[in-house]
Every structure is written in structure tokens, then in C-alpha cells.
Amino acid sequence: MAETKSTCCYCGVGCGVIIEHDAGVITGVRGDPSHPANFGRLCTKGSTLHLTAAPNTRAARALYPELRTARTEKRSRASWDEALDHATARFAAIIREHGPDAVAFYISGQLLTEDYYVFNKLAKGLIGTNNVDTNSRLCMSSAVAGYKQTLGADAPPACYEDIDHTDCLFISGSNTAFAHPIVFRRIEDARKANPAMKLIVVDPRRTDTAEAADLHLAILPGTDIALYNAMLHVMLWEGWVDEAYIAAHTEGFDALRKVVRAYTPQMAAGICGVPAADIERAAQWFATSKATLSMYCQGLNQSSHGTHNNAALINLHLASGHLGRPGAGPFSLTGQPNAMGGREVGGLANLLSAHRDLANPQHRAEVATLWGVPDVPAAPGKSAVELFHALESGEIKAVWIACTNPAQSMPDAAQIARALAKAEFVVVQEAYATTETAAYADLLLPASTWGEKGGTVTNSERRISRVRPAVAAPGEARHDWEITVDFARRLGHALGNSRTDALFPYADEEAIWNEHRESTRDRDLDITGLSYATLEAEGPQQWPFRSGASGGKTRLYEDGLFPTETGRAKFVATEHLPVAEPVSAKYPIALTTGRLRDQWHGMSRTGTLARLFAHEAEPLLHMNRADLDRRSLAEGDLVRVSSRRGAVTVKVAASDSVRPGQAFLPMHWGSNSMGGHGINALTVPAFDPWSKQPELKHTAVQVEKFAEGREIVALRRVEPGADDSAMVVMARVREALHSSLPDASYSSLTLAGRDAPVVVLKARAPATGDAAIAALDRAVALDDAHALSYRDARRDIAKRALIDGDTLSAVRLVGETKAAGWLQDMMAQGTPAGEARKWLLAPLTQPPAGQQQQRGKVVCNCFDVAERDIVAAFASGETLESLQARTRCGTNCGSCVPELKRLCTGGQPT
């Protein structure tokens, strides 16, 4: 058994992990106690990383290049030389005929910094186009623009240590408990150490994070600026602003002062939908605390005025002087593991390496000199939304997509599908062959992923960590930087560039890092004092880390000097604006989207693990009970959710977490795991004018009961070590669904169980003939002569079940599915069929007498403790402490602790 230190590949907290591996196989993972981001803790996703690398998930991986030369063909296996030569010929031909801007690259905050750097150099240095953008545009670009407009540079000034020193923590637009669980554990620790610390949470929903707050401001979606301006109004009225700090270190305050005069608490209360007294209390706590730290994420960023959302919050810090000292400052929480590193190397269409601006001629000249090229193109590149619109219009002919899944994650998913279908040539460089975007690839290039590759990442607090490989990549997969450099060399020669080999001389990732490091000299993120050797010897380090320094800088702007022309921070006069798509009579519900606790992005990785579906098994529309009653809806009913762009059909859940007139959908589900184009069929492509970040958070929708078609459920238990893994079975079911039931108006394809996963298909289709049923049966191995069968032609009901030994291994129900829940539970737990055999095809909503009752959702994933058992324990008088001692729930990663506390006090699940 060997161990390798690396980092987690999920959110921007940047947790250190220790990978356990044996004979080329990853066998375990645990938190690195020496890593300053997490000190050994991991969340439910991070603690299961090794399971996503298990051999039984291999079927989801891209293992060798696949190429098709015509859209009517299927892709076939190709050698690397064939694949890259073909890509070179296609790109070179398009560039020669239509110019450099006819091609584009769409990359990812999950790439390593070294990968990001060579992609940037390929596009802007070799090809001569700035059409290279990243999925970080969808999550962090408003934070970038907000920092630059106010503080002068894209540099979060605070750090995780500030959580321990703050007296007032202001969380806005972030369900930290779900999206950044290890940061939330640190917040819990800080509150225990300092009971007087105030926690304010601004969020339209009553999330687990809001549940823990001393003050929850449940503002209406998109009204953040009105709230912050009103808080500043109160600060001015009460004399709580720091006039000395404003005079010494800022500019532009008089213009902002004039704007916020109109934002009285009463006026803002009418806009925001919260009491004026709560606005006043928030202003008091924020301003009069010894140190106030704000933390924020997509609730601020994913907005058509996201940049000013950020700026308005930073205005509060500048006005109150809560900046540049322990426990104080505006701290954006990064969404992806290396969105920060991508920004450092210029991975957005408007940036260049080391936080240089593409629009700045001097900056372009500096990069051209560094790279040894005549110039860097001045024309702005296409940002994410613009890029895919240009792909659909034909302005861009070819796109190279790496380590991201825009067919699932971009807004207006139907438009993305049209663009990818129309493109002349689509390259997808990806570890997972099962993503929605991979289906559109003319060329699929297999890439290495977590546990297999090396380089660096930068987390939310500007801390750079080494990523180290523990095992070799499977099949013919190659590292992202290697693929990119190989293609760049081939393309450069094809285009007649005599300096190609000098442009891309890299033998390993460290050589790339050293060039990136030199590009930062004398910049705000100067890391010329850092090296791989330093990171190996001394561990993760924060930037800036200048040459000759003994360490990185913990927090910024302690001297009150800012990287602006005048050295002063700038107040931005911000005004409240409506969301891009307000509710209307036709679309009366304000829909927000967000993360679940146990899933990550488009689920290409987390979706391979059954246990990570145990907390929320399928996409549910969370609605207030009053809205359900108004529509004569009950818990679990199917509803059609429609916006101006598209529609999805999902189940509805009654929830007290949203107020009447609002609803919530998790953002993880795409067309692979539900009907249509997935959740983002609904969302708005409108974007912020400065950051160009789309308004993924706010959409106006209509919700209507849906009861069309016949109900279908198909279940298949996959035994550990079976020849066909759950991934193989899922792929068969997906193919059967798409080919035999293309008109299914509702479908959900997920996993259940734990060590022996159960593939779960739920669907509704207008017609299910014998051929379609037979296709489903083959997909779940029910085409077996020993299967139990029931058919009622008059009522159009057909059922089938297979028992292997004494274990129920497969079920298919059509037309009547009342027993689906307990049958799924029985299969997931491996409960012997026993006396239940005679009831398997009966219309029972509950298991027969003597059979174990349904468990319900799993609250503690680490120790597999279900909500039913937790509620029963509390009802019998058991305390939280004794429950934890007996079951260990909440004692490992801690992600379930907020929910345990809520259940303990009799609260309802959100």
C-alpha cells in the first residue's frame, strides 16, 4: 500500500487529500491533516473520491481516441496520431479559409493551472484568436469584475483564517453548508469558540446555512443591491461609516452617498421583501462589529447585474473600514477547484497571463515579448454565451471543449444543443465518455483526471497546492497539457509557423509552471519566489510570494494601498435593477437553481456512486405548500415546469425553504439523467455587461400538474464484481429509453443503494408497445425465461421481476407502479425475497407484513443513517448526542450536522 498527497477535485475550498493506492489502483482517500485548507477534514463528496476511481466506474471513462469523419457516422476508435492529425487538418483548413477567429476553445476551472496556461498560449499566441473562454465564466467572472472595479485587482483579500477572527460573518448568495462544507465546518468551530459572533445570511431560500443564522434576510431573488444600498444608508444615518478610512484610502464615495440617500430601509424593504428592522439590524452588526467578514458565491455572481452585486457588497467593507485586517474583508468563495488558477493564467476571453487585461496594449505587448510572438490579437474574444451563439450562427466553425460539459451546464440548453449539432467540427477532450457534450463530439480525446495527473491548483484563499498522480491513467488517456501541446506543435507546423517548437518546448508540467511563474513577475500575483521544490518542501502557499520572500501573503491591503492608478480603492455607485426575466402572469413563479449536498456539477463523477443519490435521489422541484395547494398538487406529483425557452417534467416536493411564489431546482441534472435537455432548458442566457456571466440563478416559470402517459419503472441490482457494472447497465437503459421511448415526457435515470447499486429508471411515456417494453427488459436483464410476469391487457398493465437465488435482482413495472418504492429499497438493501415473493407484482404502496419498512432518504451518507431512523430516535426521546454515539451519524465529514440539528428540534426537512 502506497500513499500520495494531492488535493480534492471538487469545490474551490481546495482540501488536501491523501490517496491510498495499491498495484496501480486507488483504494482509499482521507483528508490531509497537514493541509491548511481542511486540516484533515473532507465532505461527503471528497471522502468518496476513491470510489469514483474504482474499476467498476471504468465504463464511464473515455479510454481511447474516437473519431467520426461524417455526422452520419458513429465514432470509431483511432490512434492518437490519426486523431490529432485529423484535428490539425480540420483546424488548419478553417483558419486558412475563415481566419483565426473562426475557431474557439472552451475550457474548465477543473483543469490544472499548467493545462490552462498552454491552452491560453495555443489560442492567443499561436493561432491568434482570443476565442478561449472557460466555464469559470459561469461562476466567478462577476467576482473577478467586482474586485477589479473596486479594489483594482482580481485578488480575494481575505483567507480562511479570518473566519476564526471575525465577530460578524455576512454570508450572501451562498449555501456554504452544501457548496463549501469544509468552510462551513470551520464556521461552526469559530462560533463555538466565540459565541458572541453574529452570523447573517442573505438568501431567498431557508437553506441549511440560513437555518444556522442569527439573522436570515430572505430577500426576493435579484434584490441584493437594494439591500446593500439600504444598509449603507443606515450606516451613514447612524454615523457608523469610517470617515477616516474613506478619506485616506478610497475615492468616489460622494457619488455613492448621493445614490444611497434614496434607499431608506422602508424603501428597500418593499423591494427586497424583508422587514426594514432586519435591514437596520444587519447594518448595525455589519458596521459596528470589531471585524466583519463577508463570504459570497453564485447567488451574487450568476446575475445580469452580478458585477454590481459584488461591488455593492464591497462598498460596505470600504465604507466601514472592514478590510485588510484579521477577520475582515470581502471573500468570494470559488466554485471550482482551479477557477482561480485559470484566472491567473488568463483563461478568460478578456484576460492575459498574470491578471493582465486584453484591452491594455502594454499588457498585450508584455505577453507577446514573453512568448516571443509578434503580437497578441487585440480583438476581444467571445465569452461563453457569445461563443455558443457564434457557433450556432456559423461565425465560429470549430470548437475544442476540454474538461467541461456545456450541453448540461450552460443556460438555454436547447440553444447549446443546436450550436453543437450545427458546428463543422467539435473536439471534446474529456475523462468521461458519458457526458452530454461527448455525444456531440466528432473527435473524443481521452484525458487523465484526479489521481492520475500532476500540476498545481489555486483555491479560494489564493493558496497554491501541488496536485500529484497516484496511479497511471487508464487505457490510452493522456494528460490535458500533453494533448494540447502535441496538437499545438502539429497545428503550428501545418500553419507554417517556424517558431512552433520554441513556443511549446515543454517536457513536463514543471516547465510550464516555470514559464507561468515568470509571467507574474512584478504583478499583483507575483509568485517568482515559488517553485515546485518549495511547494514540495513547505506545502501549499498563498500568493503573492515574491522572489526573496520567506512566505506568501496571508491577507491583502493591510497597508491601505490598492493596485489602482491612484492607489485608492474605488466606490462604485450601484443601483437596483430587476432580474433579466421578472415573473409575469404567464410565468408567475421565480425559480432559483443551486447545488445539492452530495452532487457535483453535471454528475459525470459523483453520478457514478449510488450512495451520493441517497440524500436526494432525483431532481425535485421544491415549492411552498401554499403554491402546491393553489395548484391542487401533492408531494411527489409530476409537474411540468416551463419557461420562455423550454420545459422539464419533474416531481414536486413541499418545502418550507422557499416562500410562496418561489421554487428551487438543483442544477446537476442534464439530459443523461432526466428528460429533455435537463434543468438548464429553463435558464436565462442574459448576462452581466461587465463580467458577461449569465443569469443562471433567476428564471420565471410556470408550474402545472402533469399526468399524461403510462408510468414506467425499471430497476436492476448490480452485484459487486459483476461483469456488467452499474455504468454499463445505465448506458444500456439510457439507449433503450432514447431509442424505444423517444417521446417520454418524464424520465429520471439514477442510482440507489450502496455497495450493490441499483439502476433506477422512472419514466412516463405516451405509448409503450411490446417492442419498447422488450428493449427495457433487455437493458435490465429481464429477458430471462425464469422471470415472474404479470399482464393485464384490459388495464394496460405489464410487470416483470427476476429473483436470483433469494435476491430480487430486476423489476419492470408499466402502467401501475405503486410498489416501486419498497421494491427498490428491498433490492438496494439486498433483503431476501422470502415471503415477499408472492407480493412482488402486487399493487402495494407499502411492503407486506413482516417485510422491512422503507428507509426513506439517507441523511448521514458516511455511516448510512436514514431519516426514518433518526426521526424515530428523536421521537422516542433520544438526544442528538446519544444518537451520534450509537450510530456515528454526523461524526465524520459533518455535512449532515445542520440537518440532524433541524430534525432534533422537530423541524421539517428543507
N, C-alpha and C positions, 0 to 999 in steps of 0.2 A: 504494500500500500504506500503510495506517494502522496504528497500534498503540495499544492501550488497556490500562492496568493494571487488574487485578482480582484476585480470589482463586479458588482451586480450589474446586469444589463438592462434593468427596468428604469425606474424614475431617476430624476436628477439629484436625489439625495446623495448618490454616489457611494453606497455602502461597500465596505471591503468584505471580501469573502475568501474562505479557504476551500479550495476544490480538492476533494479526495478522489484519487483515481488509481486504478489497478489494471495492468496489462492493456493499456490503451482505452480503457472505458472509465467514464466518470461515474463514481459510485456514491458520492455524498457531497454535501456542501454545508458549511457552517459559517457564522459571522466571524470576521477577523477582529479579535479583541483589541488589536493594536491600531486599527484604522480609526482616525479621529472623526469620521462621519457617523459611525454607528457603534463603535466600541463593542463589537461582537453581536449586536442585535441584528435580526433580519425579520422582515414581514412575511406574511403567508406566501407571497409570490417568490420572494428571494429564497426562502427556506426550502422551496420545492424545485429550485433550478436544476438540480441534478436529475430529477425525474424527467424533465423536458429533454435531457440529453440521453435518456435511456435507449437501448436498442429498439424497444417496442414503439418508439416515436419516429424511427428512421424513415418510415413510409411517407412522412410529411416533408422530408428533406429533398432538395434538389441535389442530385448526386453526379450528374454529368451534363455537359452542354447539350441542348436540344435546339434544333433549327428547323424552320419551315421556309421554303422559298416562294410559296404562294399561299394566299389566305385560305384557299380552298383545301389545303393540305393539313394534315396533322403534323406536329413537330416530330422529328426523328433524331435519334442520337447522332452526335457529331463529335469529332475530335476538337481539342482546343484550337489547333491551327485552322481547321476548317471554319470553326465558329468565328474566330477573331478576324480571319482573312475576309470572311463574308461581311462582317460588321464594318471592317475597314473599307471594303469596296463600296458598300451602300452609303456610308457617311461621306466618303471622299467624293462620290458622284454627286450627291446632293449639294455638298459645299461648293463644288466647282460650278454647278448649274445655277444654284439659287443663292449662294453666298453663305457665310458662316452663321448668320442668324436664322438660317432655315433648320438648324439642329439645336437641341436643348438637352440639358441634364437635370434630372430631378432626384435629389439625394436625401440624406436622412440624418437626424440627430442621434441615430443609433450606430452610425459609423464611428470609427475611431478618428482622432484628430489627424493622423497620418493619412488615412483614407480620404478624408475631406480635403486635405491640402492638395493631393495630386489631382483630384477631380477639378478643383478650382484652377489649378495650373493648366490642365488639359484644355479646359474651355477657354479661359481668358488669356492664357499665354501661348498656347499652340494654335488652336482653331481660330481664335479671335472673335469669340462671342461672349457676351455676359449673360447668356441664357443658361445660367446654372442657379437653381434655387433648391430649397430644401423643405421638408415637412416641418422644420422649425418655424417656417413662416406661419404655420397653422397654430403655433402655441406660444412662441416667445418674441415675435418681431415687434409687438406693441410694447413689451417691456424694454426691448432694445431702444426703440424710438423715444419712449418716455424718459429713459435715463439720459439719452443724448440731448433731448430738448431742455432738460432741467439741470443735470449735473455735468453735462459735457461729454460723457463717455459711457459706453455700454459696460458698466462695471458695478455690480451689486456691492454697495459699500459695507454691508453688514456680514455676519457669519453665524454659524450655529451656536457658537459660544455665547452670542448675545442673548439667546433665549434664557440662559442661566442668570443673566444680569438685568433683564428688563423688569420694570414694575407695571407696565401696561403693554399687553400684546394685542395688536389690532390685526385680525385676520380677515381679509376681504376677497371674495371670489375664489375661495379655496376650501374644499372639503379635505383638509390636511389629514384627517384621520384615515381617509381612504386613499388619497392620491400620494401622500408622503408619510406613510405610517410611522417610520422611524423618527422623523422630525416630531410627530405628534407624541411619541413616547417621551421624547426629551421635554416637550412642553408639559406633559403630565408630571415628570420629575421636578421641573422647575416650580410648578405650582405647589407641589408638596413641600419643597424647601422654602418657598415664600408664599404662605397662604394669603398674604395681602395683595399679591399680584392680580391685576384685573385682566380678564380675557373678554375682548369684544369681537364678535363675529358678524360680518356683513354677508348675508347670503339669502336669496329669495326662499331657499328651502331650509327646513329644520333638519340639517344633516347631523351625523354623529359629532362633527366638530362644533356645530351650533348648539347641540344639546349640552355640551360641556361649558358653554359661555356664561359669564356673569351678565352679559348683555348681548342679546341677539337682535340685530337690526334686519328684519326680514323685508328688505326693500323690494319694490317691484323690479322685475328684470330691466336692466339698462338704465337705472336711475342713479348710478354711483356718483356722477359729477355733482348732481344736485345735493346729494348727501354731504360730500366733502366741502362743497362751497358753503353750505349752511353751517357745518362745523367750524369753518374758518370765520364765518360771520359771528358766531358765538364767541370765538376766541378773541376777535377784535373788540366786540362789545364789552366783554368782561376784562379786557386788558391782560389776556393770557398769552399774547404773542411775545416773542423775544426780540424786542426792537433793536437791541444792541447787536445780536447776531445778524438780523436782517440788514442793518446798516453796514456792518463790517464785511459780510461775505456774500451778499446777494444783490440782484438787480431786477427791476420790473415789478416790484411789489405794489407800487401805486396803481398801476393799471389793473392788477388783480383785485386790489382793495375796492376799486370802483365797481367791478363786476359783482363781487360777493355782497355788496350792500343790499342788493335786491333779494338775496337768498336767506330770508329770515327762516327760523325753524318752522314757523307755521306754513310759510310758502312751500318749503321743501317737503314738509310732512304730506302736503296734498299731492306732490309729485311722486314721492317715494313710497307712500302708503304705510308709514310708520309714525308713531306719536312724536310730536315736537319735543316732549320732555325727554324722550330717549335720545334724540339728536343732541340735545343740550348736555345730557349726561355723558354721551360719548365724547363730545368736545371737551368737557371738563377733565375726564380721565386721561384723554389723549394729551392735552396740553399741560396739565398740572402734575403729571407723573414725573418722577425723577428721571426716568428714561423710558421712552416709548419705541417699541419695535413694531413695524408693520410687515406682514407677510401676505403675499397675494399671488394669484396664478390665473387660470383661464377665465374665471368669471370677469376679470378686468380686461384680459388681453383679447379674448375672442369676441370682438365687438366692432361695429363700424365706426366707433369713436374710441377704440382701445388705447391709442396713444394718449389721448387727453384724460382717459380714466386713470392711467398711470401718473400722468403729470399732476392731476388734481390731488391725488394722494400724496405725492412727493411735495407738493406745495405745503401741505400740513406740516411735514417734517421741517421744511425750511423756515416756515413761519414760527414754529415753536422751538427751533434750535435742537430738535431731537435727531442729531446726525453727527457722525464722526466721533462717537464715544461709546463705551461699553453699554450694551443693552438698548441702543438707539439706532434707528435708521430704516430706510425703505428697502425691503429684502424680497426680491422676486424669486419665487420657487420654480426652478426649471422643470419642465415637463418630462424631457427625455434624458437619457444618461449622458449624452455628449452634445446637447444643443449648444452649450456654452463653448465647447471646443470648436464646433462648426462656425460659430460667430467669430472666434479668434482668428481663424484662417481665411475669413471672407467667403464663407459658404453661401451667402445670400446674394441675390442678383444685383444688389446695390452696394455691396461691400467688396473690399480687397483685404489682403492678408494684414493681420495685426491691427484690426479695427480701423483700417483706412477706408475713406469714402470714395466710391467710384466717381462721384461727381467732381472730386477735387483733382485738378490737373497735376498738382505737385505729388499727390498720393499715387496717381497713375504712373507718373514718371519714376517715382521711387521703386515701385514694384517692377516696372519694366527693366530698370537697371539691375535690380536684384536677380531677376530671372534671365537677364541677357537677351531680351527681345526688343525689337524696335519701339514698340508701344503696346499699351493695353487699350482695348477699344473703349471709347467714351460713351457710346450709346447705351442707355440703361437696358438691362436685361429684363426678361419677363418674370414677374413674380408668379407664385404658384397658380392662382386663379387665372391670371392673364396667360400663363404658359399653356394651360389646357384649353382655353378658348382659342388661342392661336393654333393649337394642334387640330382642333375641330375645323377651323376656318381654312386650314391649309397653309397658313403663313409659316408655321413650323411643320416640317415634313417628317422628321425623325426625332425620337426621344429615347434617352437612355435613363432608365429608372433603377436606382440602387437602394436596397435595404429599406424599402418603404412600399406602402400598399395604397396608392391614391384611389384606386377603384373602390376602396372601403372608407378611406379617411377624409377625402376631400368633400366639400359641400356640393350639393346638387349632383349626386352620384350618377344620375342618368346622363347628364352632360359629359361627365368624365368617361362613361362607357361609350358615348358617341365619339368622343375625341380619340380614344384609344382604338376604336374599331376603324376609324377613318384614316388614322396615321399611316404613312407609307411604310414606316419601319419602326418597330418597338423592341427595344432591348430591355430585358429585366434581369438584373444582377441581384441574386437573392438566395438566401439559405433555404427558404421554404418554397417548395413547388406548388403548394396548395393555396397560396394567397389568391384573392380575387383578381389582382393585377396580372399574376402569372398566366392566367388564362388568355390574356391578350398578347402575350409575348410572341414575336416572330423569332426571337432568339432568347433562350433562357440560359443564363450563365450561373453555375452553382458556386456559391460563396461560403466561406467559413463563417462561424458565428461564435457565440460565447463559449469559452472553454477551449477554443481551438485557435485563437488568433492573439496577436500581441500588439501593443502600442500604448497610447495614453488616452485618457478622458478627463474632462474638467467638470466638476459638479457645481451645484448652485452657489456655493460659497467661494468660487474661484480656486478650488483645490484640485490640483492635477494629480492623478493616480496612474500607476502602471497597470495595464491590462496584460496578463500573461497567459500563454497557452498551456493547457494541461495535457491535452491529447491531440492527435492528428485529426484533421478534418476528414469526414467520410468520403468515400468514392473519389471523384476527381475534383472535388471542391477546392477552390484556391482563395487566398486572402484577397480582400477587396482592393487594397493598394496594388497588389501584384497584377490583378486583372486590368486595372486602369492603366498602369504603367506599360504593360505589354501592348495594350490597344493603342496607347498614345504613341509608342515608338513605331508601330506599324502604320498608323494614320499619318504621322509626320513624314515618313518616307514616301507614302503614297501621294502626299500633297507637295512633295519636293522640298521639304524643309531640311536644309543641310545641318541645322543645329539640333535636330531632334534628340540625338543620343546625349548631347550635352545638357539638354533641357531635362531629361529624365534619366539621370545616371545611377539611380538608387539600387543598391544591392539588398537593402533591408529597411525595415521601418525606422531604425535609428537614424539612418542617413536622411530620411525625410524630416524627421523631428529636428535634426540639427539645422537644416535649412529653414524650417519654420521658426525655430528659435532665433536665428539671425535676423529674420524679418521683423522681429519685435523690438530690436534694439532702439532704445530711447523713446519707445511708445508707452502708452499708459499701462499696457500689459507686458512690459519688458520682462522676459524670462531668460535673459542671456546668462544669468548665474545658475541656471538649472541644467541638468543633464540626466540622461538615463542612469548614470552611475550615482548621482545624487539621490535620485528617486529610489534606487535600489538600496542605498546605504541608509538613508534617513527617512524614507517613507513619503507619503503624499505631502505636497507643498502647495501653498497658495501663491498666486501671483498678485502684484508684481514681485519678481525675485531677480533683482538686477545683478549684473556682474560685480563680484566682490562682496555681495550681501551674504550674511550668515543664515538668512531665512526669508520666507515670504512675509507679506504684509497682512496682518490679521484683519484689520478694518481700514477703510479709506477715509480721506478728507478729515483726518483728525486735526490738521493744521488750518482747516477752513479754506484751503486753496483748491480750486476746481479746474479741470482741463478745458477751460473755455478761453475765448480771446481775451477776456478781461480778468480771468482768474476767479470770477464770481459765479455762483450758481444762479440760474435764471428761473424766476417765477413765470409760469405760463397762465395767461388769462383763459380759463376754460368755462364754457357754457354748457348747460344741459341740452342735449339733443335727444329726440326719440330714437328708439331702435329702428333698424332699417326696415323692419316689417312689423308695424304695430298690429294688434288684434283688431278685428272688424266683425261685422255682423255675420259674414260668411265664414270667417276663421276666428272664432271668439276665444280660443284657448292659447295662452302664452306657454309655449313649450321650451323647456331648457334641457340641455344634454349634459352628461358628465360621466365620471368613472364609477365603476363598481370596486369593491374592496379587493376582490380576488382575481380580476381580469386585467389584461394589459392590451391597450390599443386594439388592433384587429384580431387578436387572439391567435395569431399564427404560432405562437409559442405556448401561451397559457392554455389555449384551446386543445392542446394535446393531452391535458391531465383531467381526468374525471373529477377529482376532488375539488378542483377550482371552480366547478359548476355547482357545488353543493350549497353555496350561500344564496345565489340567485341563478336558477337553472336555465332561464331563457329570458329574452327581452320582455320586460313588463312595463306597461305604461302606468306610472304612479300618479293617481289622481285623488283629489279631495273627495270625501264621501258625499258632500253636497252636490258635486258635479255628477257623481255616479247616480245618485237618486234622481237628479233632474233628467237624466237620460235613461232611466229605468235599467241601470246596469248593476250587476252584482260582481263580487270578487271572482276573478277567473274568466269572466266573459270575454269573448273575442270582440275587438273593436277595430274599425278602420280609421286610421289616423291620416289625414290628408292635409297637404299644404299646397301652395301655388305651383310647386314643382313636381310633386309626386305623392305617393301614398304607401303606407305599410299596414299590415294587419298583425296585431299583437294581442296578447292577453292584458287585461287591466287589473290593477291592484289598488285597493283602497289604502290611502296613506294620509296620515296627519302631517307629513313633512312638507306638503305644499298647500297653499291657501286656495280657496275657490277661484276658478278662472285660470289656474296654472296646472301644468303637468310636467313630468320628468321622464325621460327615456335614457337609458345607458347608451353610450356611444360605441360600444365594442362590436356590435353585430353588423355583419355585411351580408352579401348575397350568398356566401358559402354556408351560413348558419341560420338564415331566415329567408323568407320570400322576398321577391323583387330585388331592388338594389340595396337593401339594408336601410338602417336608420338614416343615413345621410342622403337618402332620396328626398328627405323633407327639408334639409337645412339650406340656409341662405348663402349665396356666393358673394353678396355685397361685402366690401372690405373697407378698412380704415384708409383714409387718403395718405397718411404719412407712413404707416407700417405695412400697409397692404395686407394686413391679417384679416381673414374672413370672419364674419359674424356667425360662427358655428353655434354659439350659445343660445341665441334667441330666434325663435321661429313661431309664426302664428299658424295654428292648425285648427281643424275641425275634427271632432271625435264622434263617431256614430257606431251603433251596435252593428255587429256583423254576424250573420247566421246562415250564410249560403254554403252550399256544397255538403259533401259527406265527410264525416270525421274519419281520420286515419291515424293509427298509432302503430309504429313498428319498433320493436325492442330486440336487441341482440347482446347477450352477455359474452364477453371475451375473456377467456381464462388466461391467467399469467402463462407466458411461454407458448401461447397458441401460434400456429403457423400464420394465421391472419391476425395482425394487430388491430386495435381499435381504429387506427388511422386508415388501414386498408378497408375495413368494414364501412367506415364513414364515407370513404371515397366511392364505394360501390352504391351505398344508399343515395348519395348525392347524385350520382349518374342516373340511377333508376328514377329518382324524383324528377330530374330535369328532362329526361328522355320520355318517360312514361306518363308523367303528370305535369306537363309544362304549364297547364292553366291553374295549378294550385294557387289559391288566393291567400293561403296562410301556410307557412311551414316553419318549423323550428328543428334544427338538427344539432344536438348537443350530446354530452356525455353525463353519466351518472355513476355512482358507486365510488370505489376507492382503489383497491389493489386489482380487482377484476372489473374493469369498466363495462358499463352498459351503454351501447349506442342507442340514442333515443331520437326517433323521428315522430313529430306531431305535425299533422297537416289537415287541410280542408281542400277538397277539390270538387269541381262541379260534376265530374264524371269519373268513375273508376271502373273501367271494364276489366274483364278477366285478364287481358294481357298486362295491364298496369299492375294488377294485384300479383300476377305471377312474377313480374320483374322485381317488385318489392320482396317477395318471398325468396327469390334467388339471392338478392342482396344480403339478406339476414339469415341465409342458410335454412330457410323453412321449406325448401323444395325437397323435403325428405318424406319418404313413404311412411315413416313411423310417427309423423306429426299428428297431433289431435286436430280435428277440423270440425267446424260448425258453419252451416249455411242456412239462412232464412231468406229465400228469394223474394217472398212476399214483402218483407220489410227491408229488403236490400241490405242485409247484414251478413258479413262474412268474417269468420275468426279462425285463427290457427295458432297452435302452440306446440313447442317441442321441448321434451324433457330428456336431459342427458344424464343417465344414472338416476339420481334423485334431485337433480338441479334443473330448474326451469332455465332454459338457455335461449329461447327465442319466442316472441309473440308478435302476431299481427292482428290488429282489430280494425275492421272497416264498418262504418255505419252506426256502431254503438261502442263506446269506449269507456264506460263508467268504471271499469276495473283497472284502467291503465295505471293509476297511481300506486295501488298496493302491489300490482304485479311488477311494476318497475322496482319498487322497494324490495320485494322478495328476491328479485334477480340480483339487485345490487349487493344485498347482504348475503347472498348465497344460501338463503333459508331453504332447508329441504322441502320438497313439494309435499310429501306426506299425504295427509288427509285433504290438503287443498287441491289435489289433482282434479277432483270431481267438480270444483268450482272455478277452474281456471278460465272457462269461456262463458261464465255466468255474468249477468249484468249487475254486479255488486259494487257499490261505491266504497265499501269497507271490506277488509279481509274477513273470511269466515271465522267463526268462533274457534278459539284455540290457536289462531294464527297471530303472529306478532303484528301489532298495530303499526301504521305508518309513522315514520320518524319525523317527517317534516324537514325543513331546511336545517343545514348544519351551521351552527353559529361559530364553534371553535373548530377550524379546519386542522389545526396542528394535532389535536387529540380526538377528533371525530365525535364531538359532543353536539347533539341535536337540540333544537329549540324546544321540542316537546318535552324532553327530559329536564331541561333547565327550568322551564315554566312549572313543571310538576314538582320539582325540588323546592322552588321558592314557595309554591302554594302549600307545601307540607310544613313550612316553617324553617327550612334550611337557609342559612346565611350564605352570602356570596363567598366568604372566606372558607366555610366548610365545604361548599360545592367545589371550590377550586382545589382544596386539599384532597378531595375524594376523586375528582375527575381530571384535575390538572388544567381544566379549561382556562384560557387566558393567562397561563403562566409561562408560555414560550415566547411567541412573537408579540403578543399583546394586542394584535389587531382587533380582536373581538371584545376587548375590555369595555369600550363605550357601550356596546350593545348589551353586554352582561349587566352592566350597571342599570341600564334602562329597564331591562326585564326584571331586575331585582326590585325596582321601585314600582313595578306594575305598569310601566309604560308599554305602549304598543310598538312593535317593530316599525321602522320607517320604510 
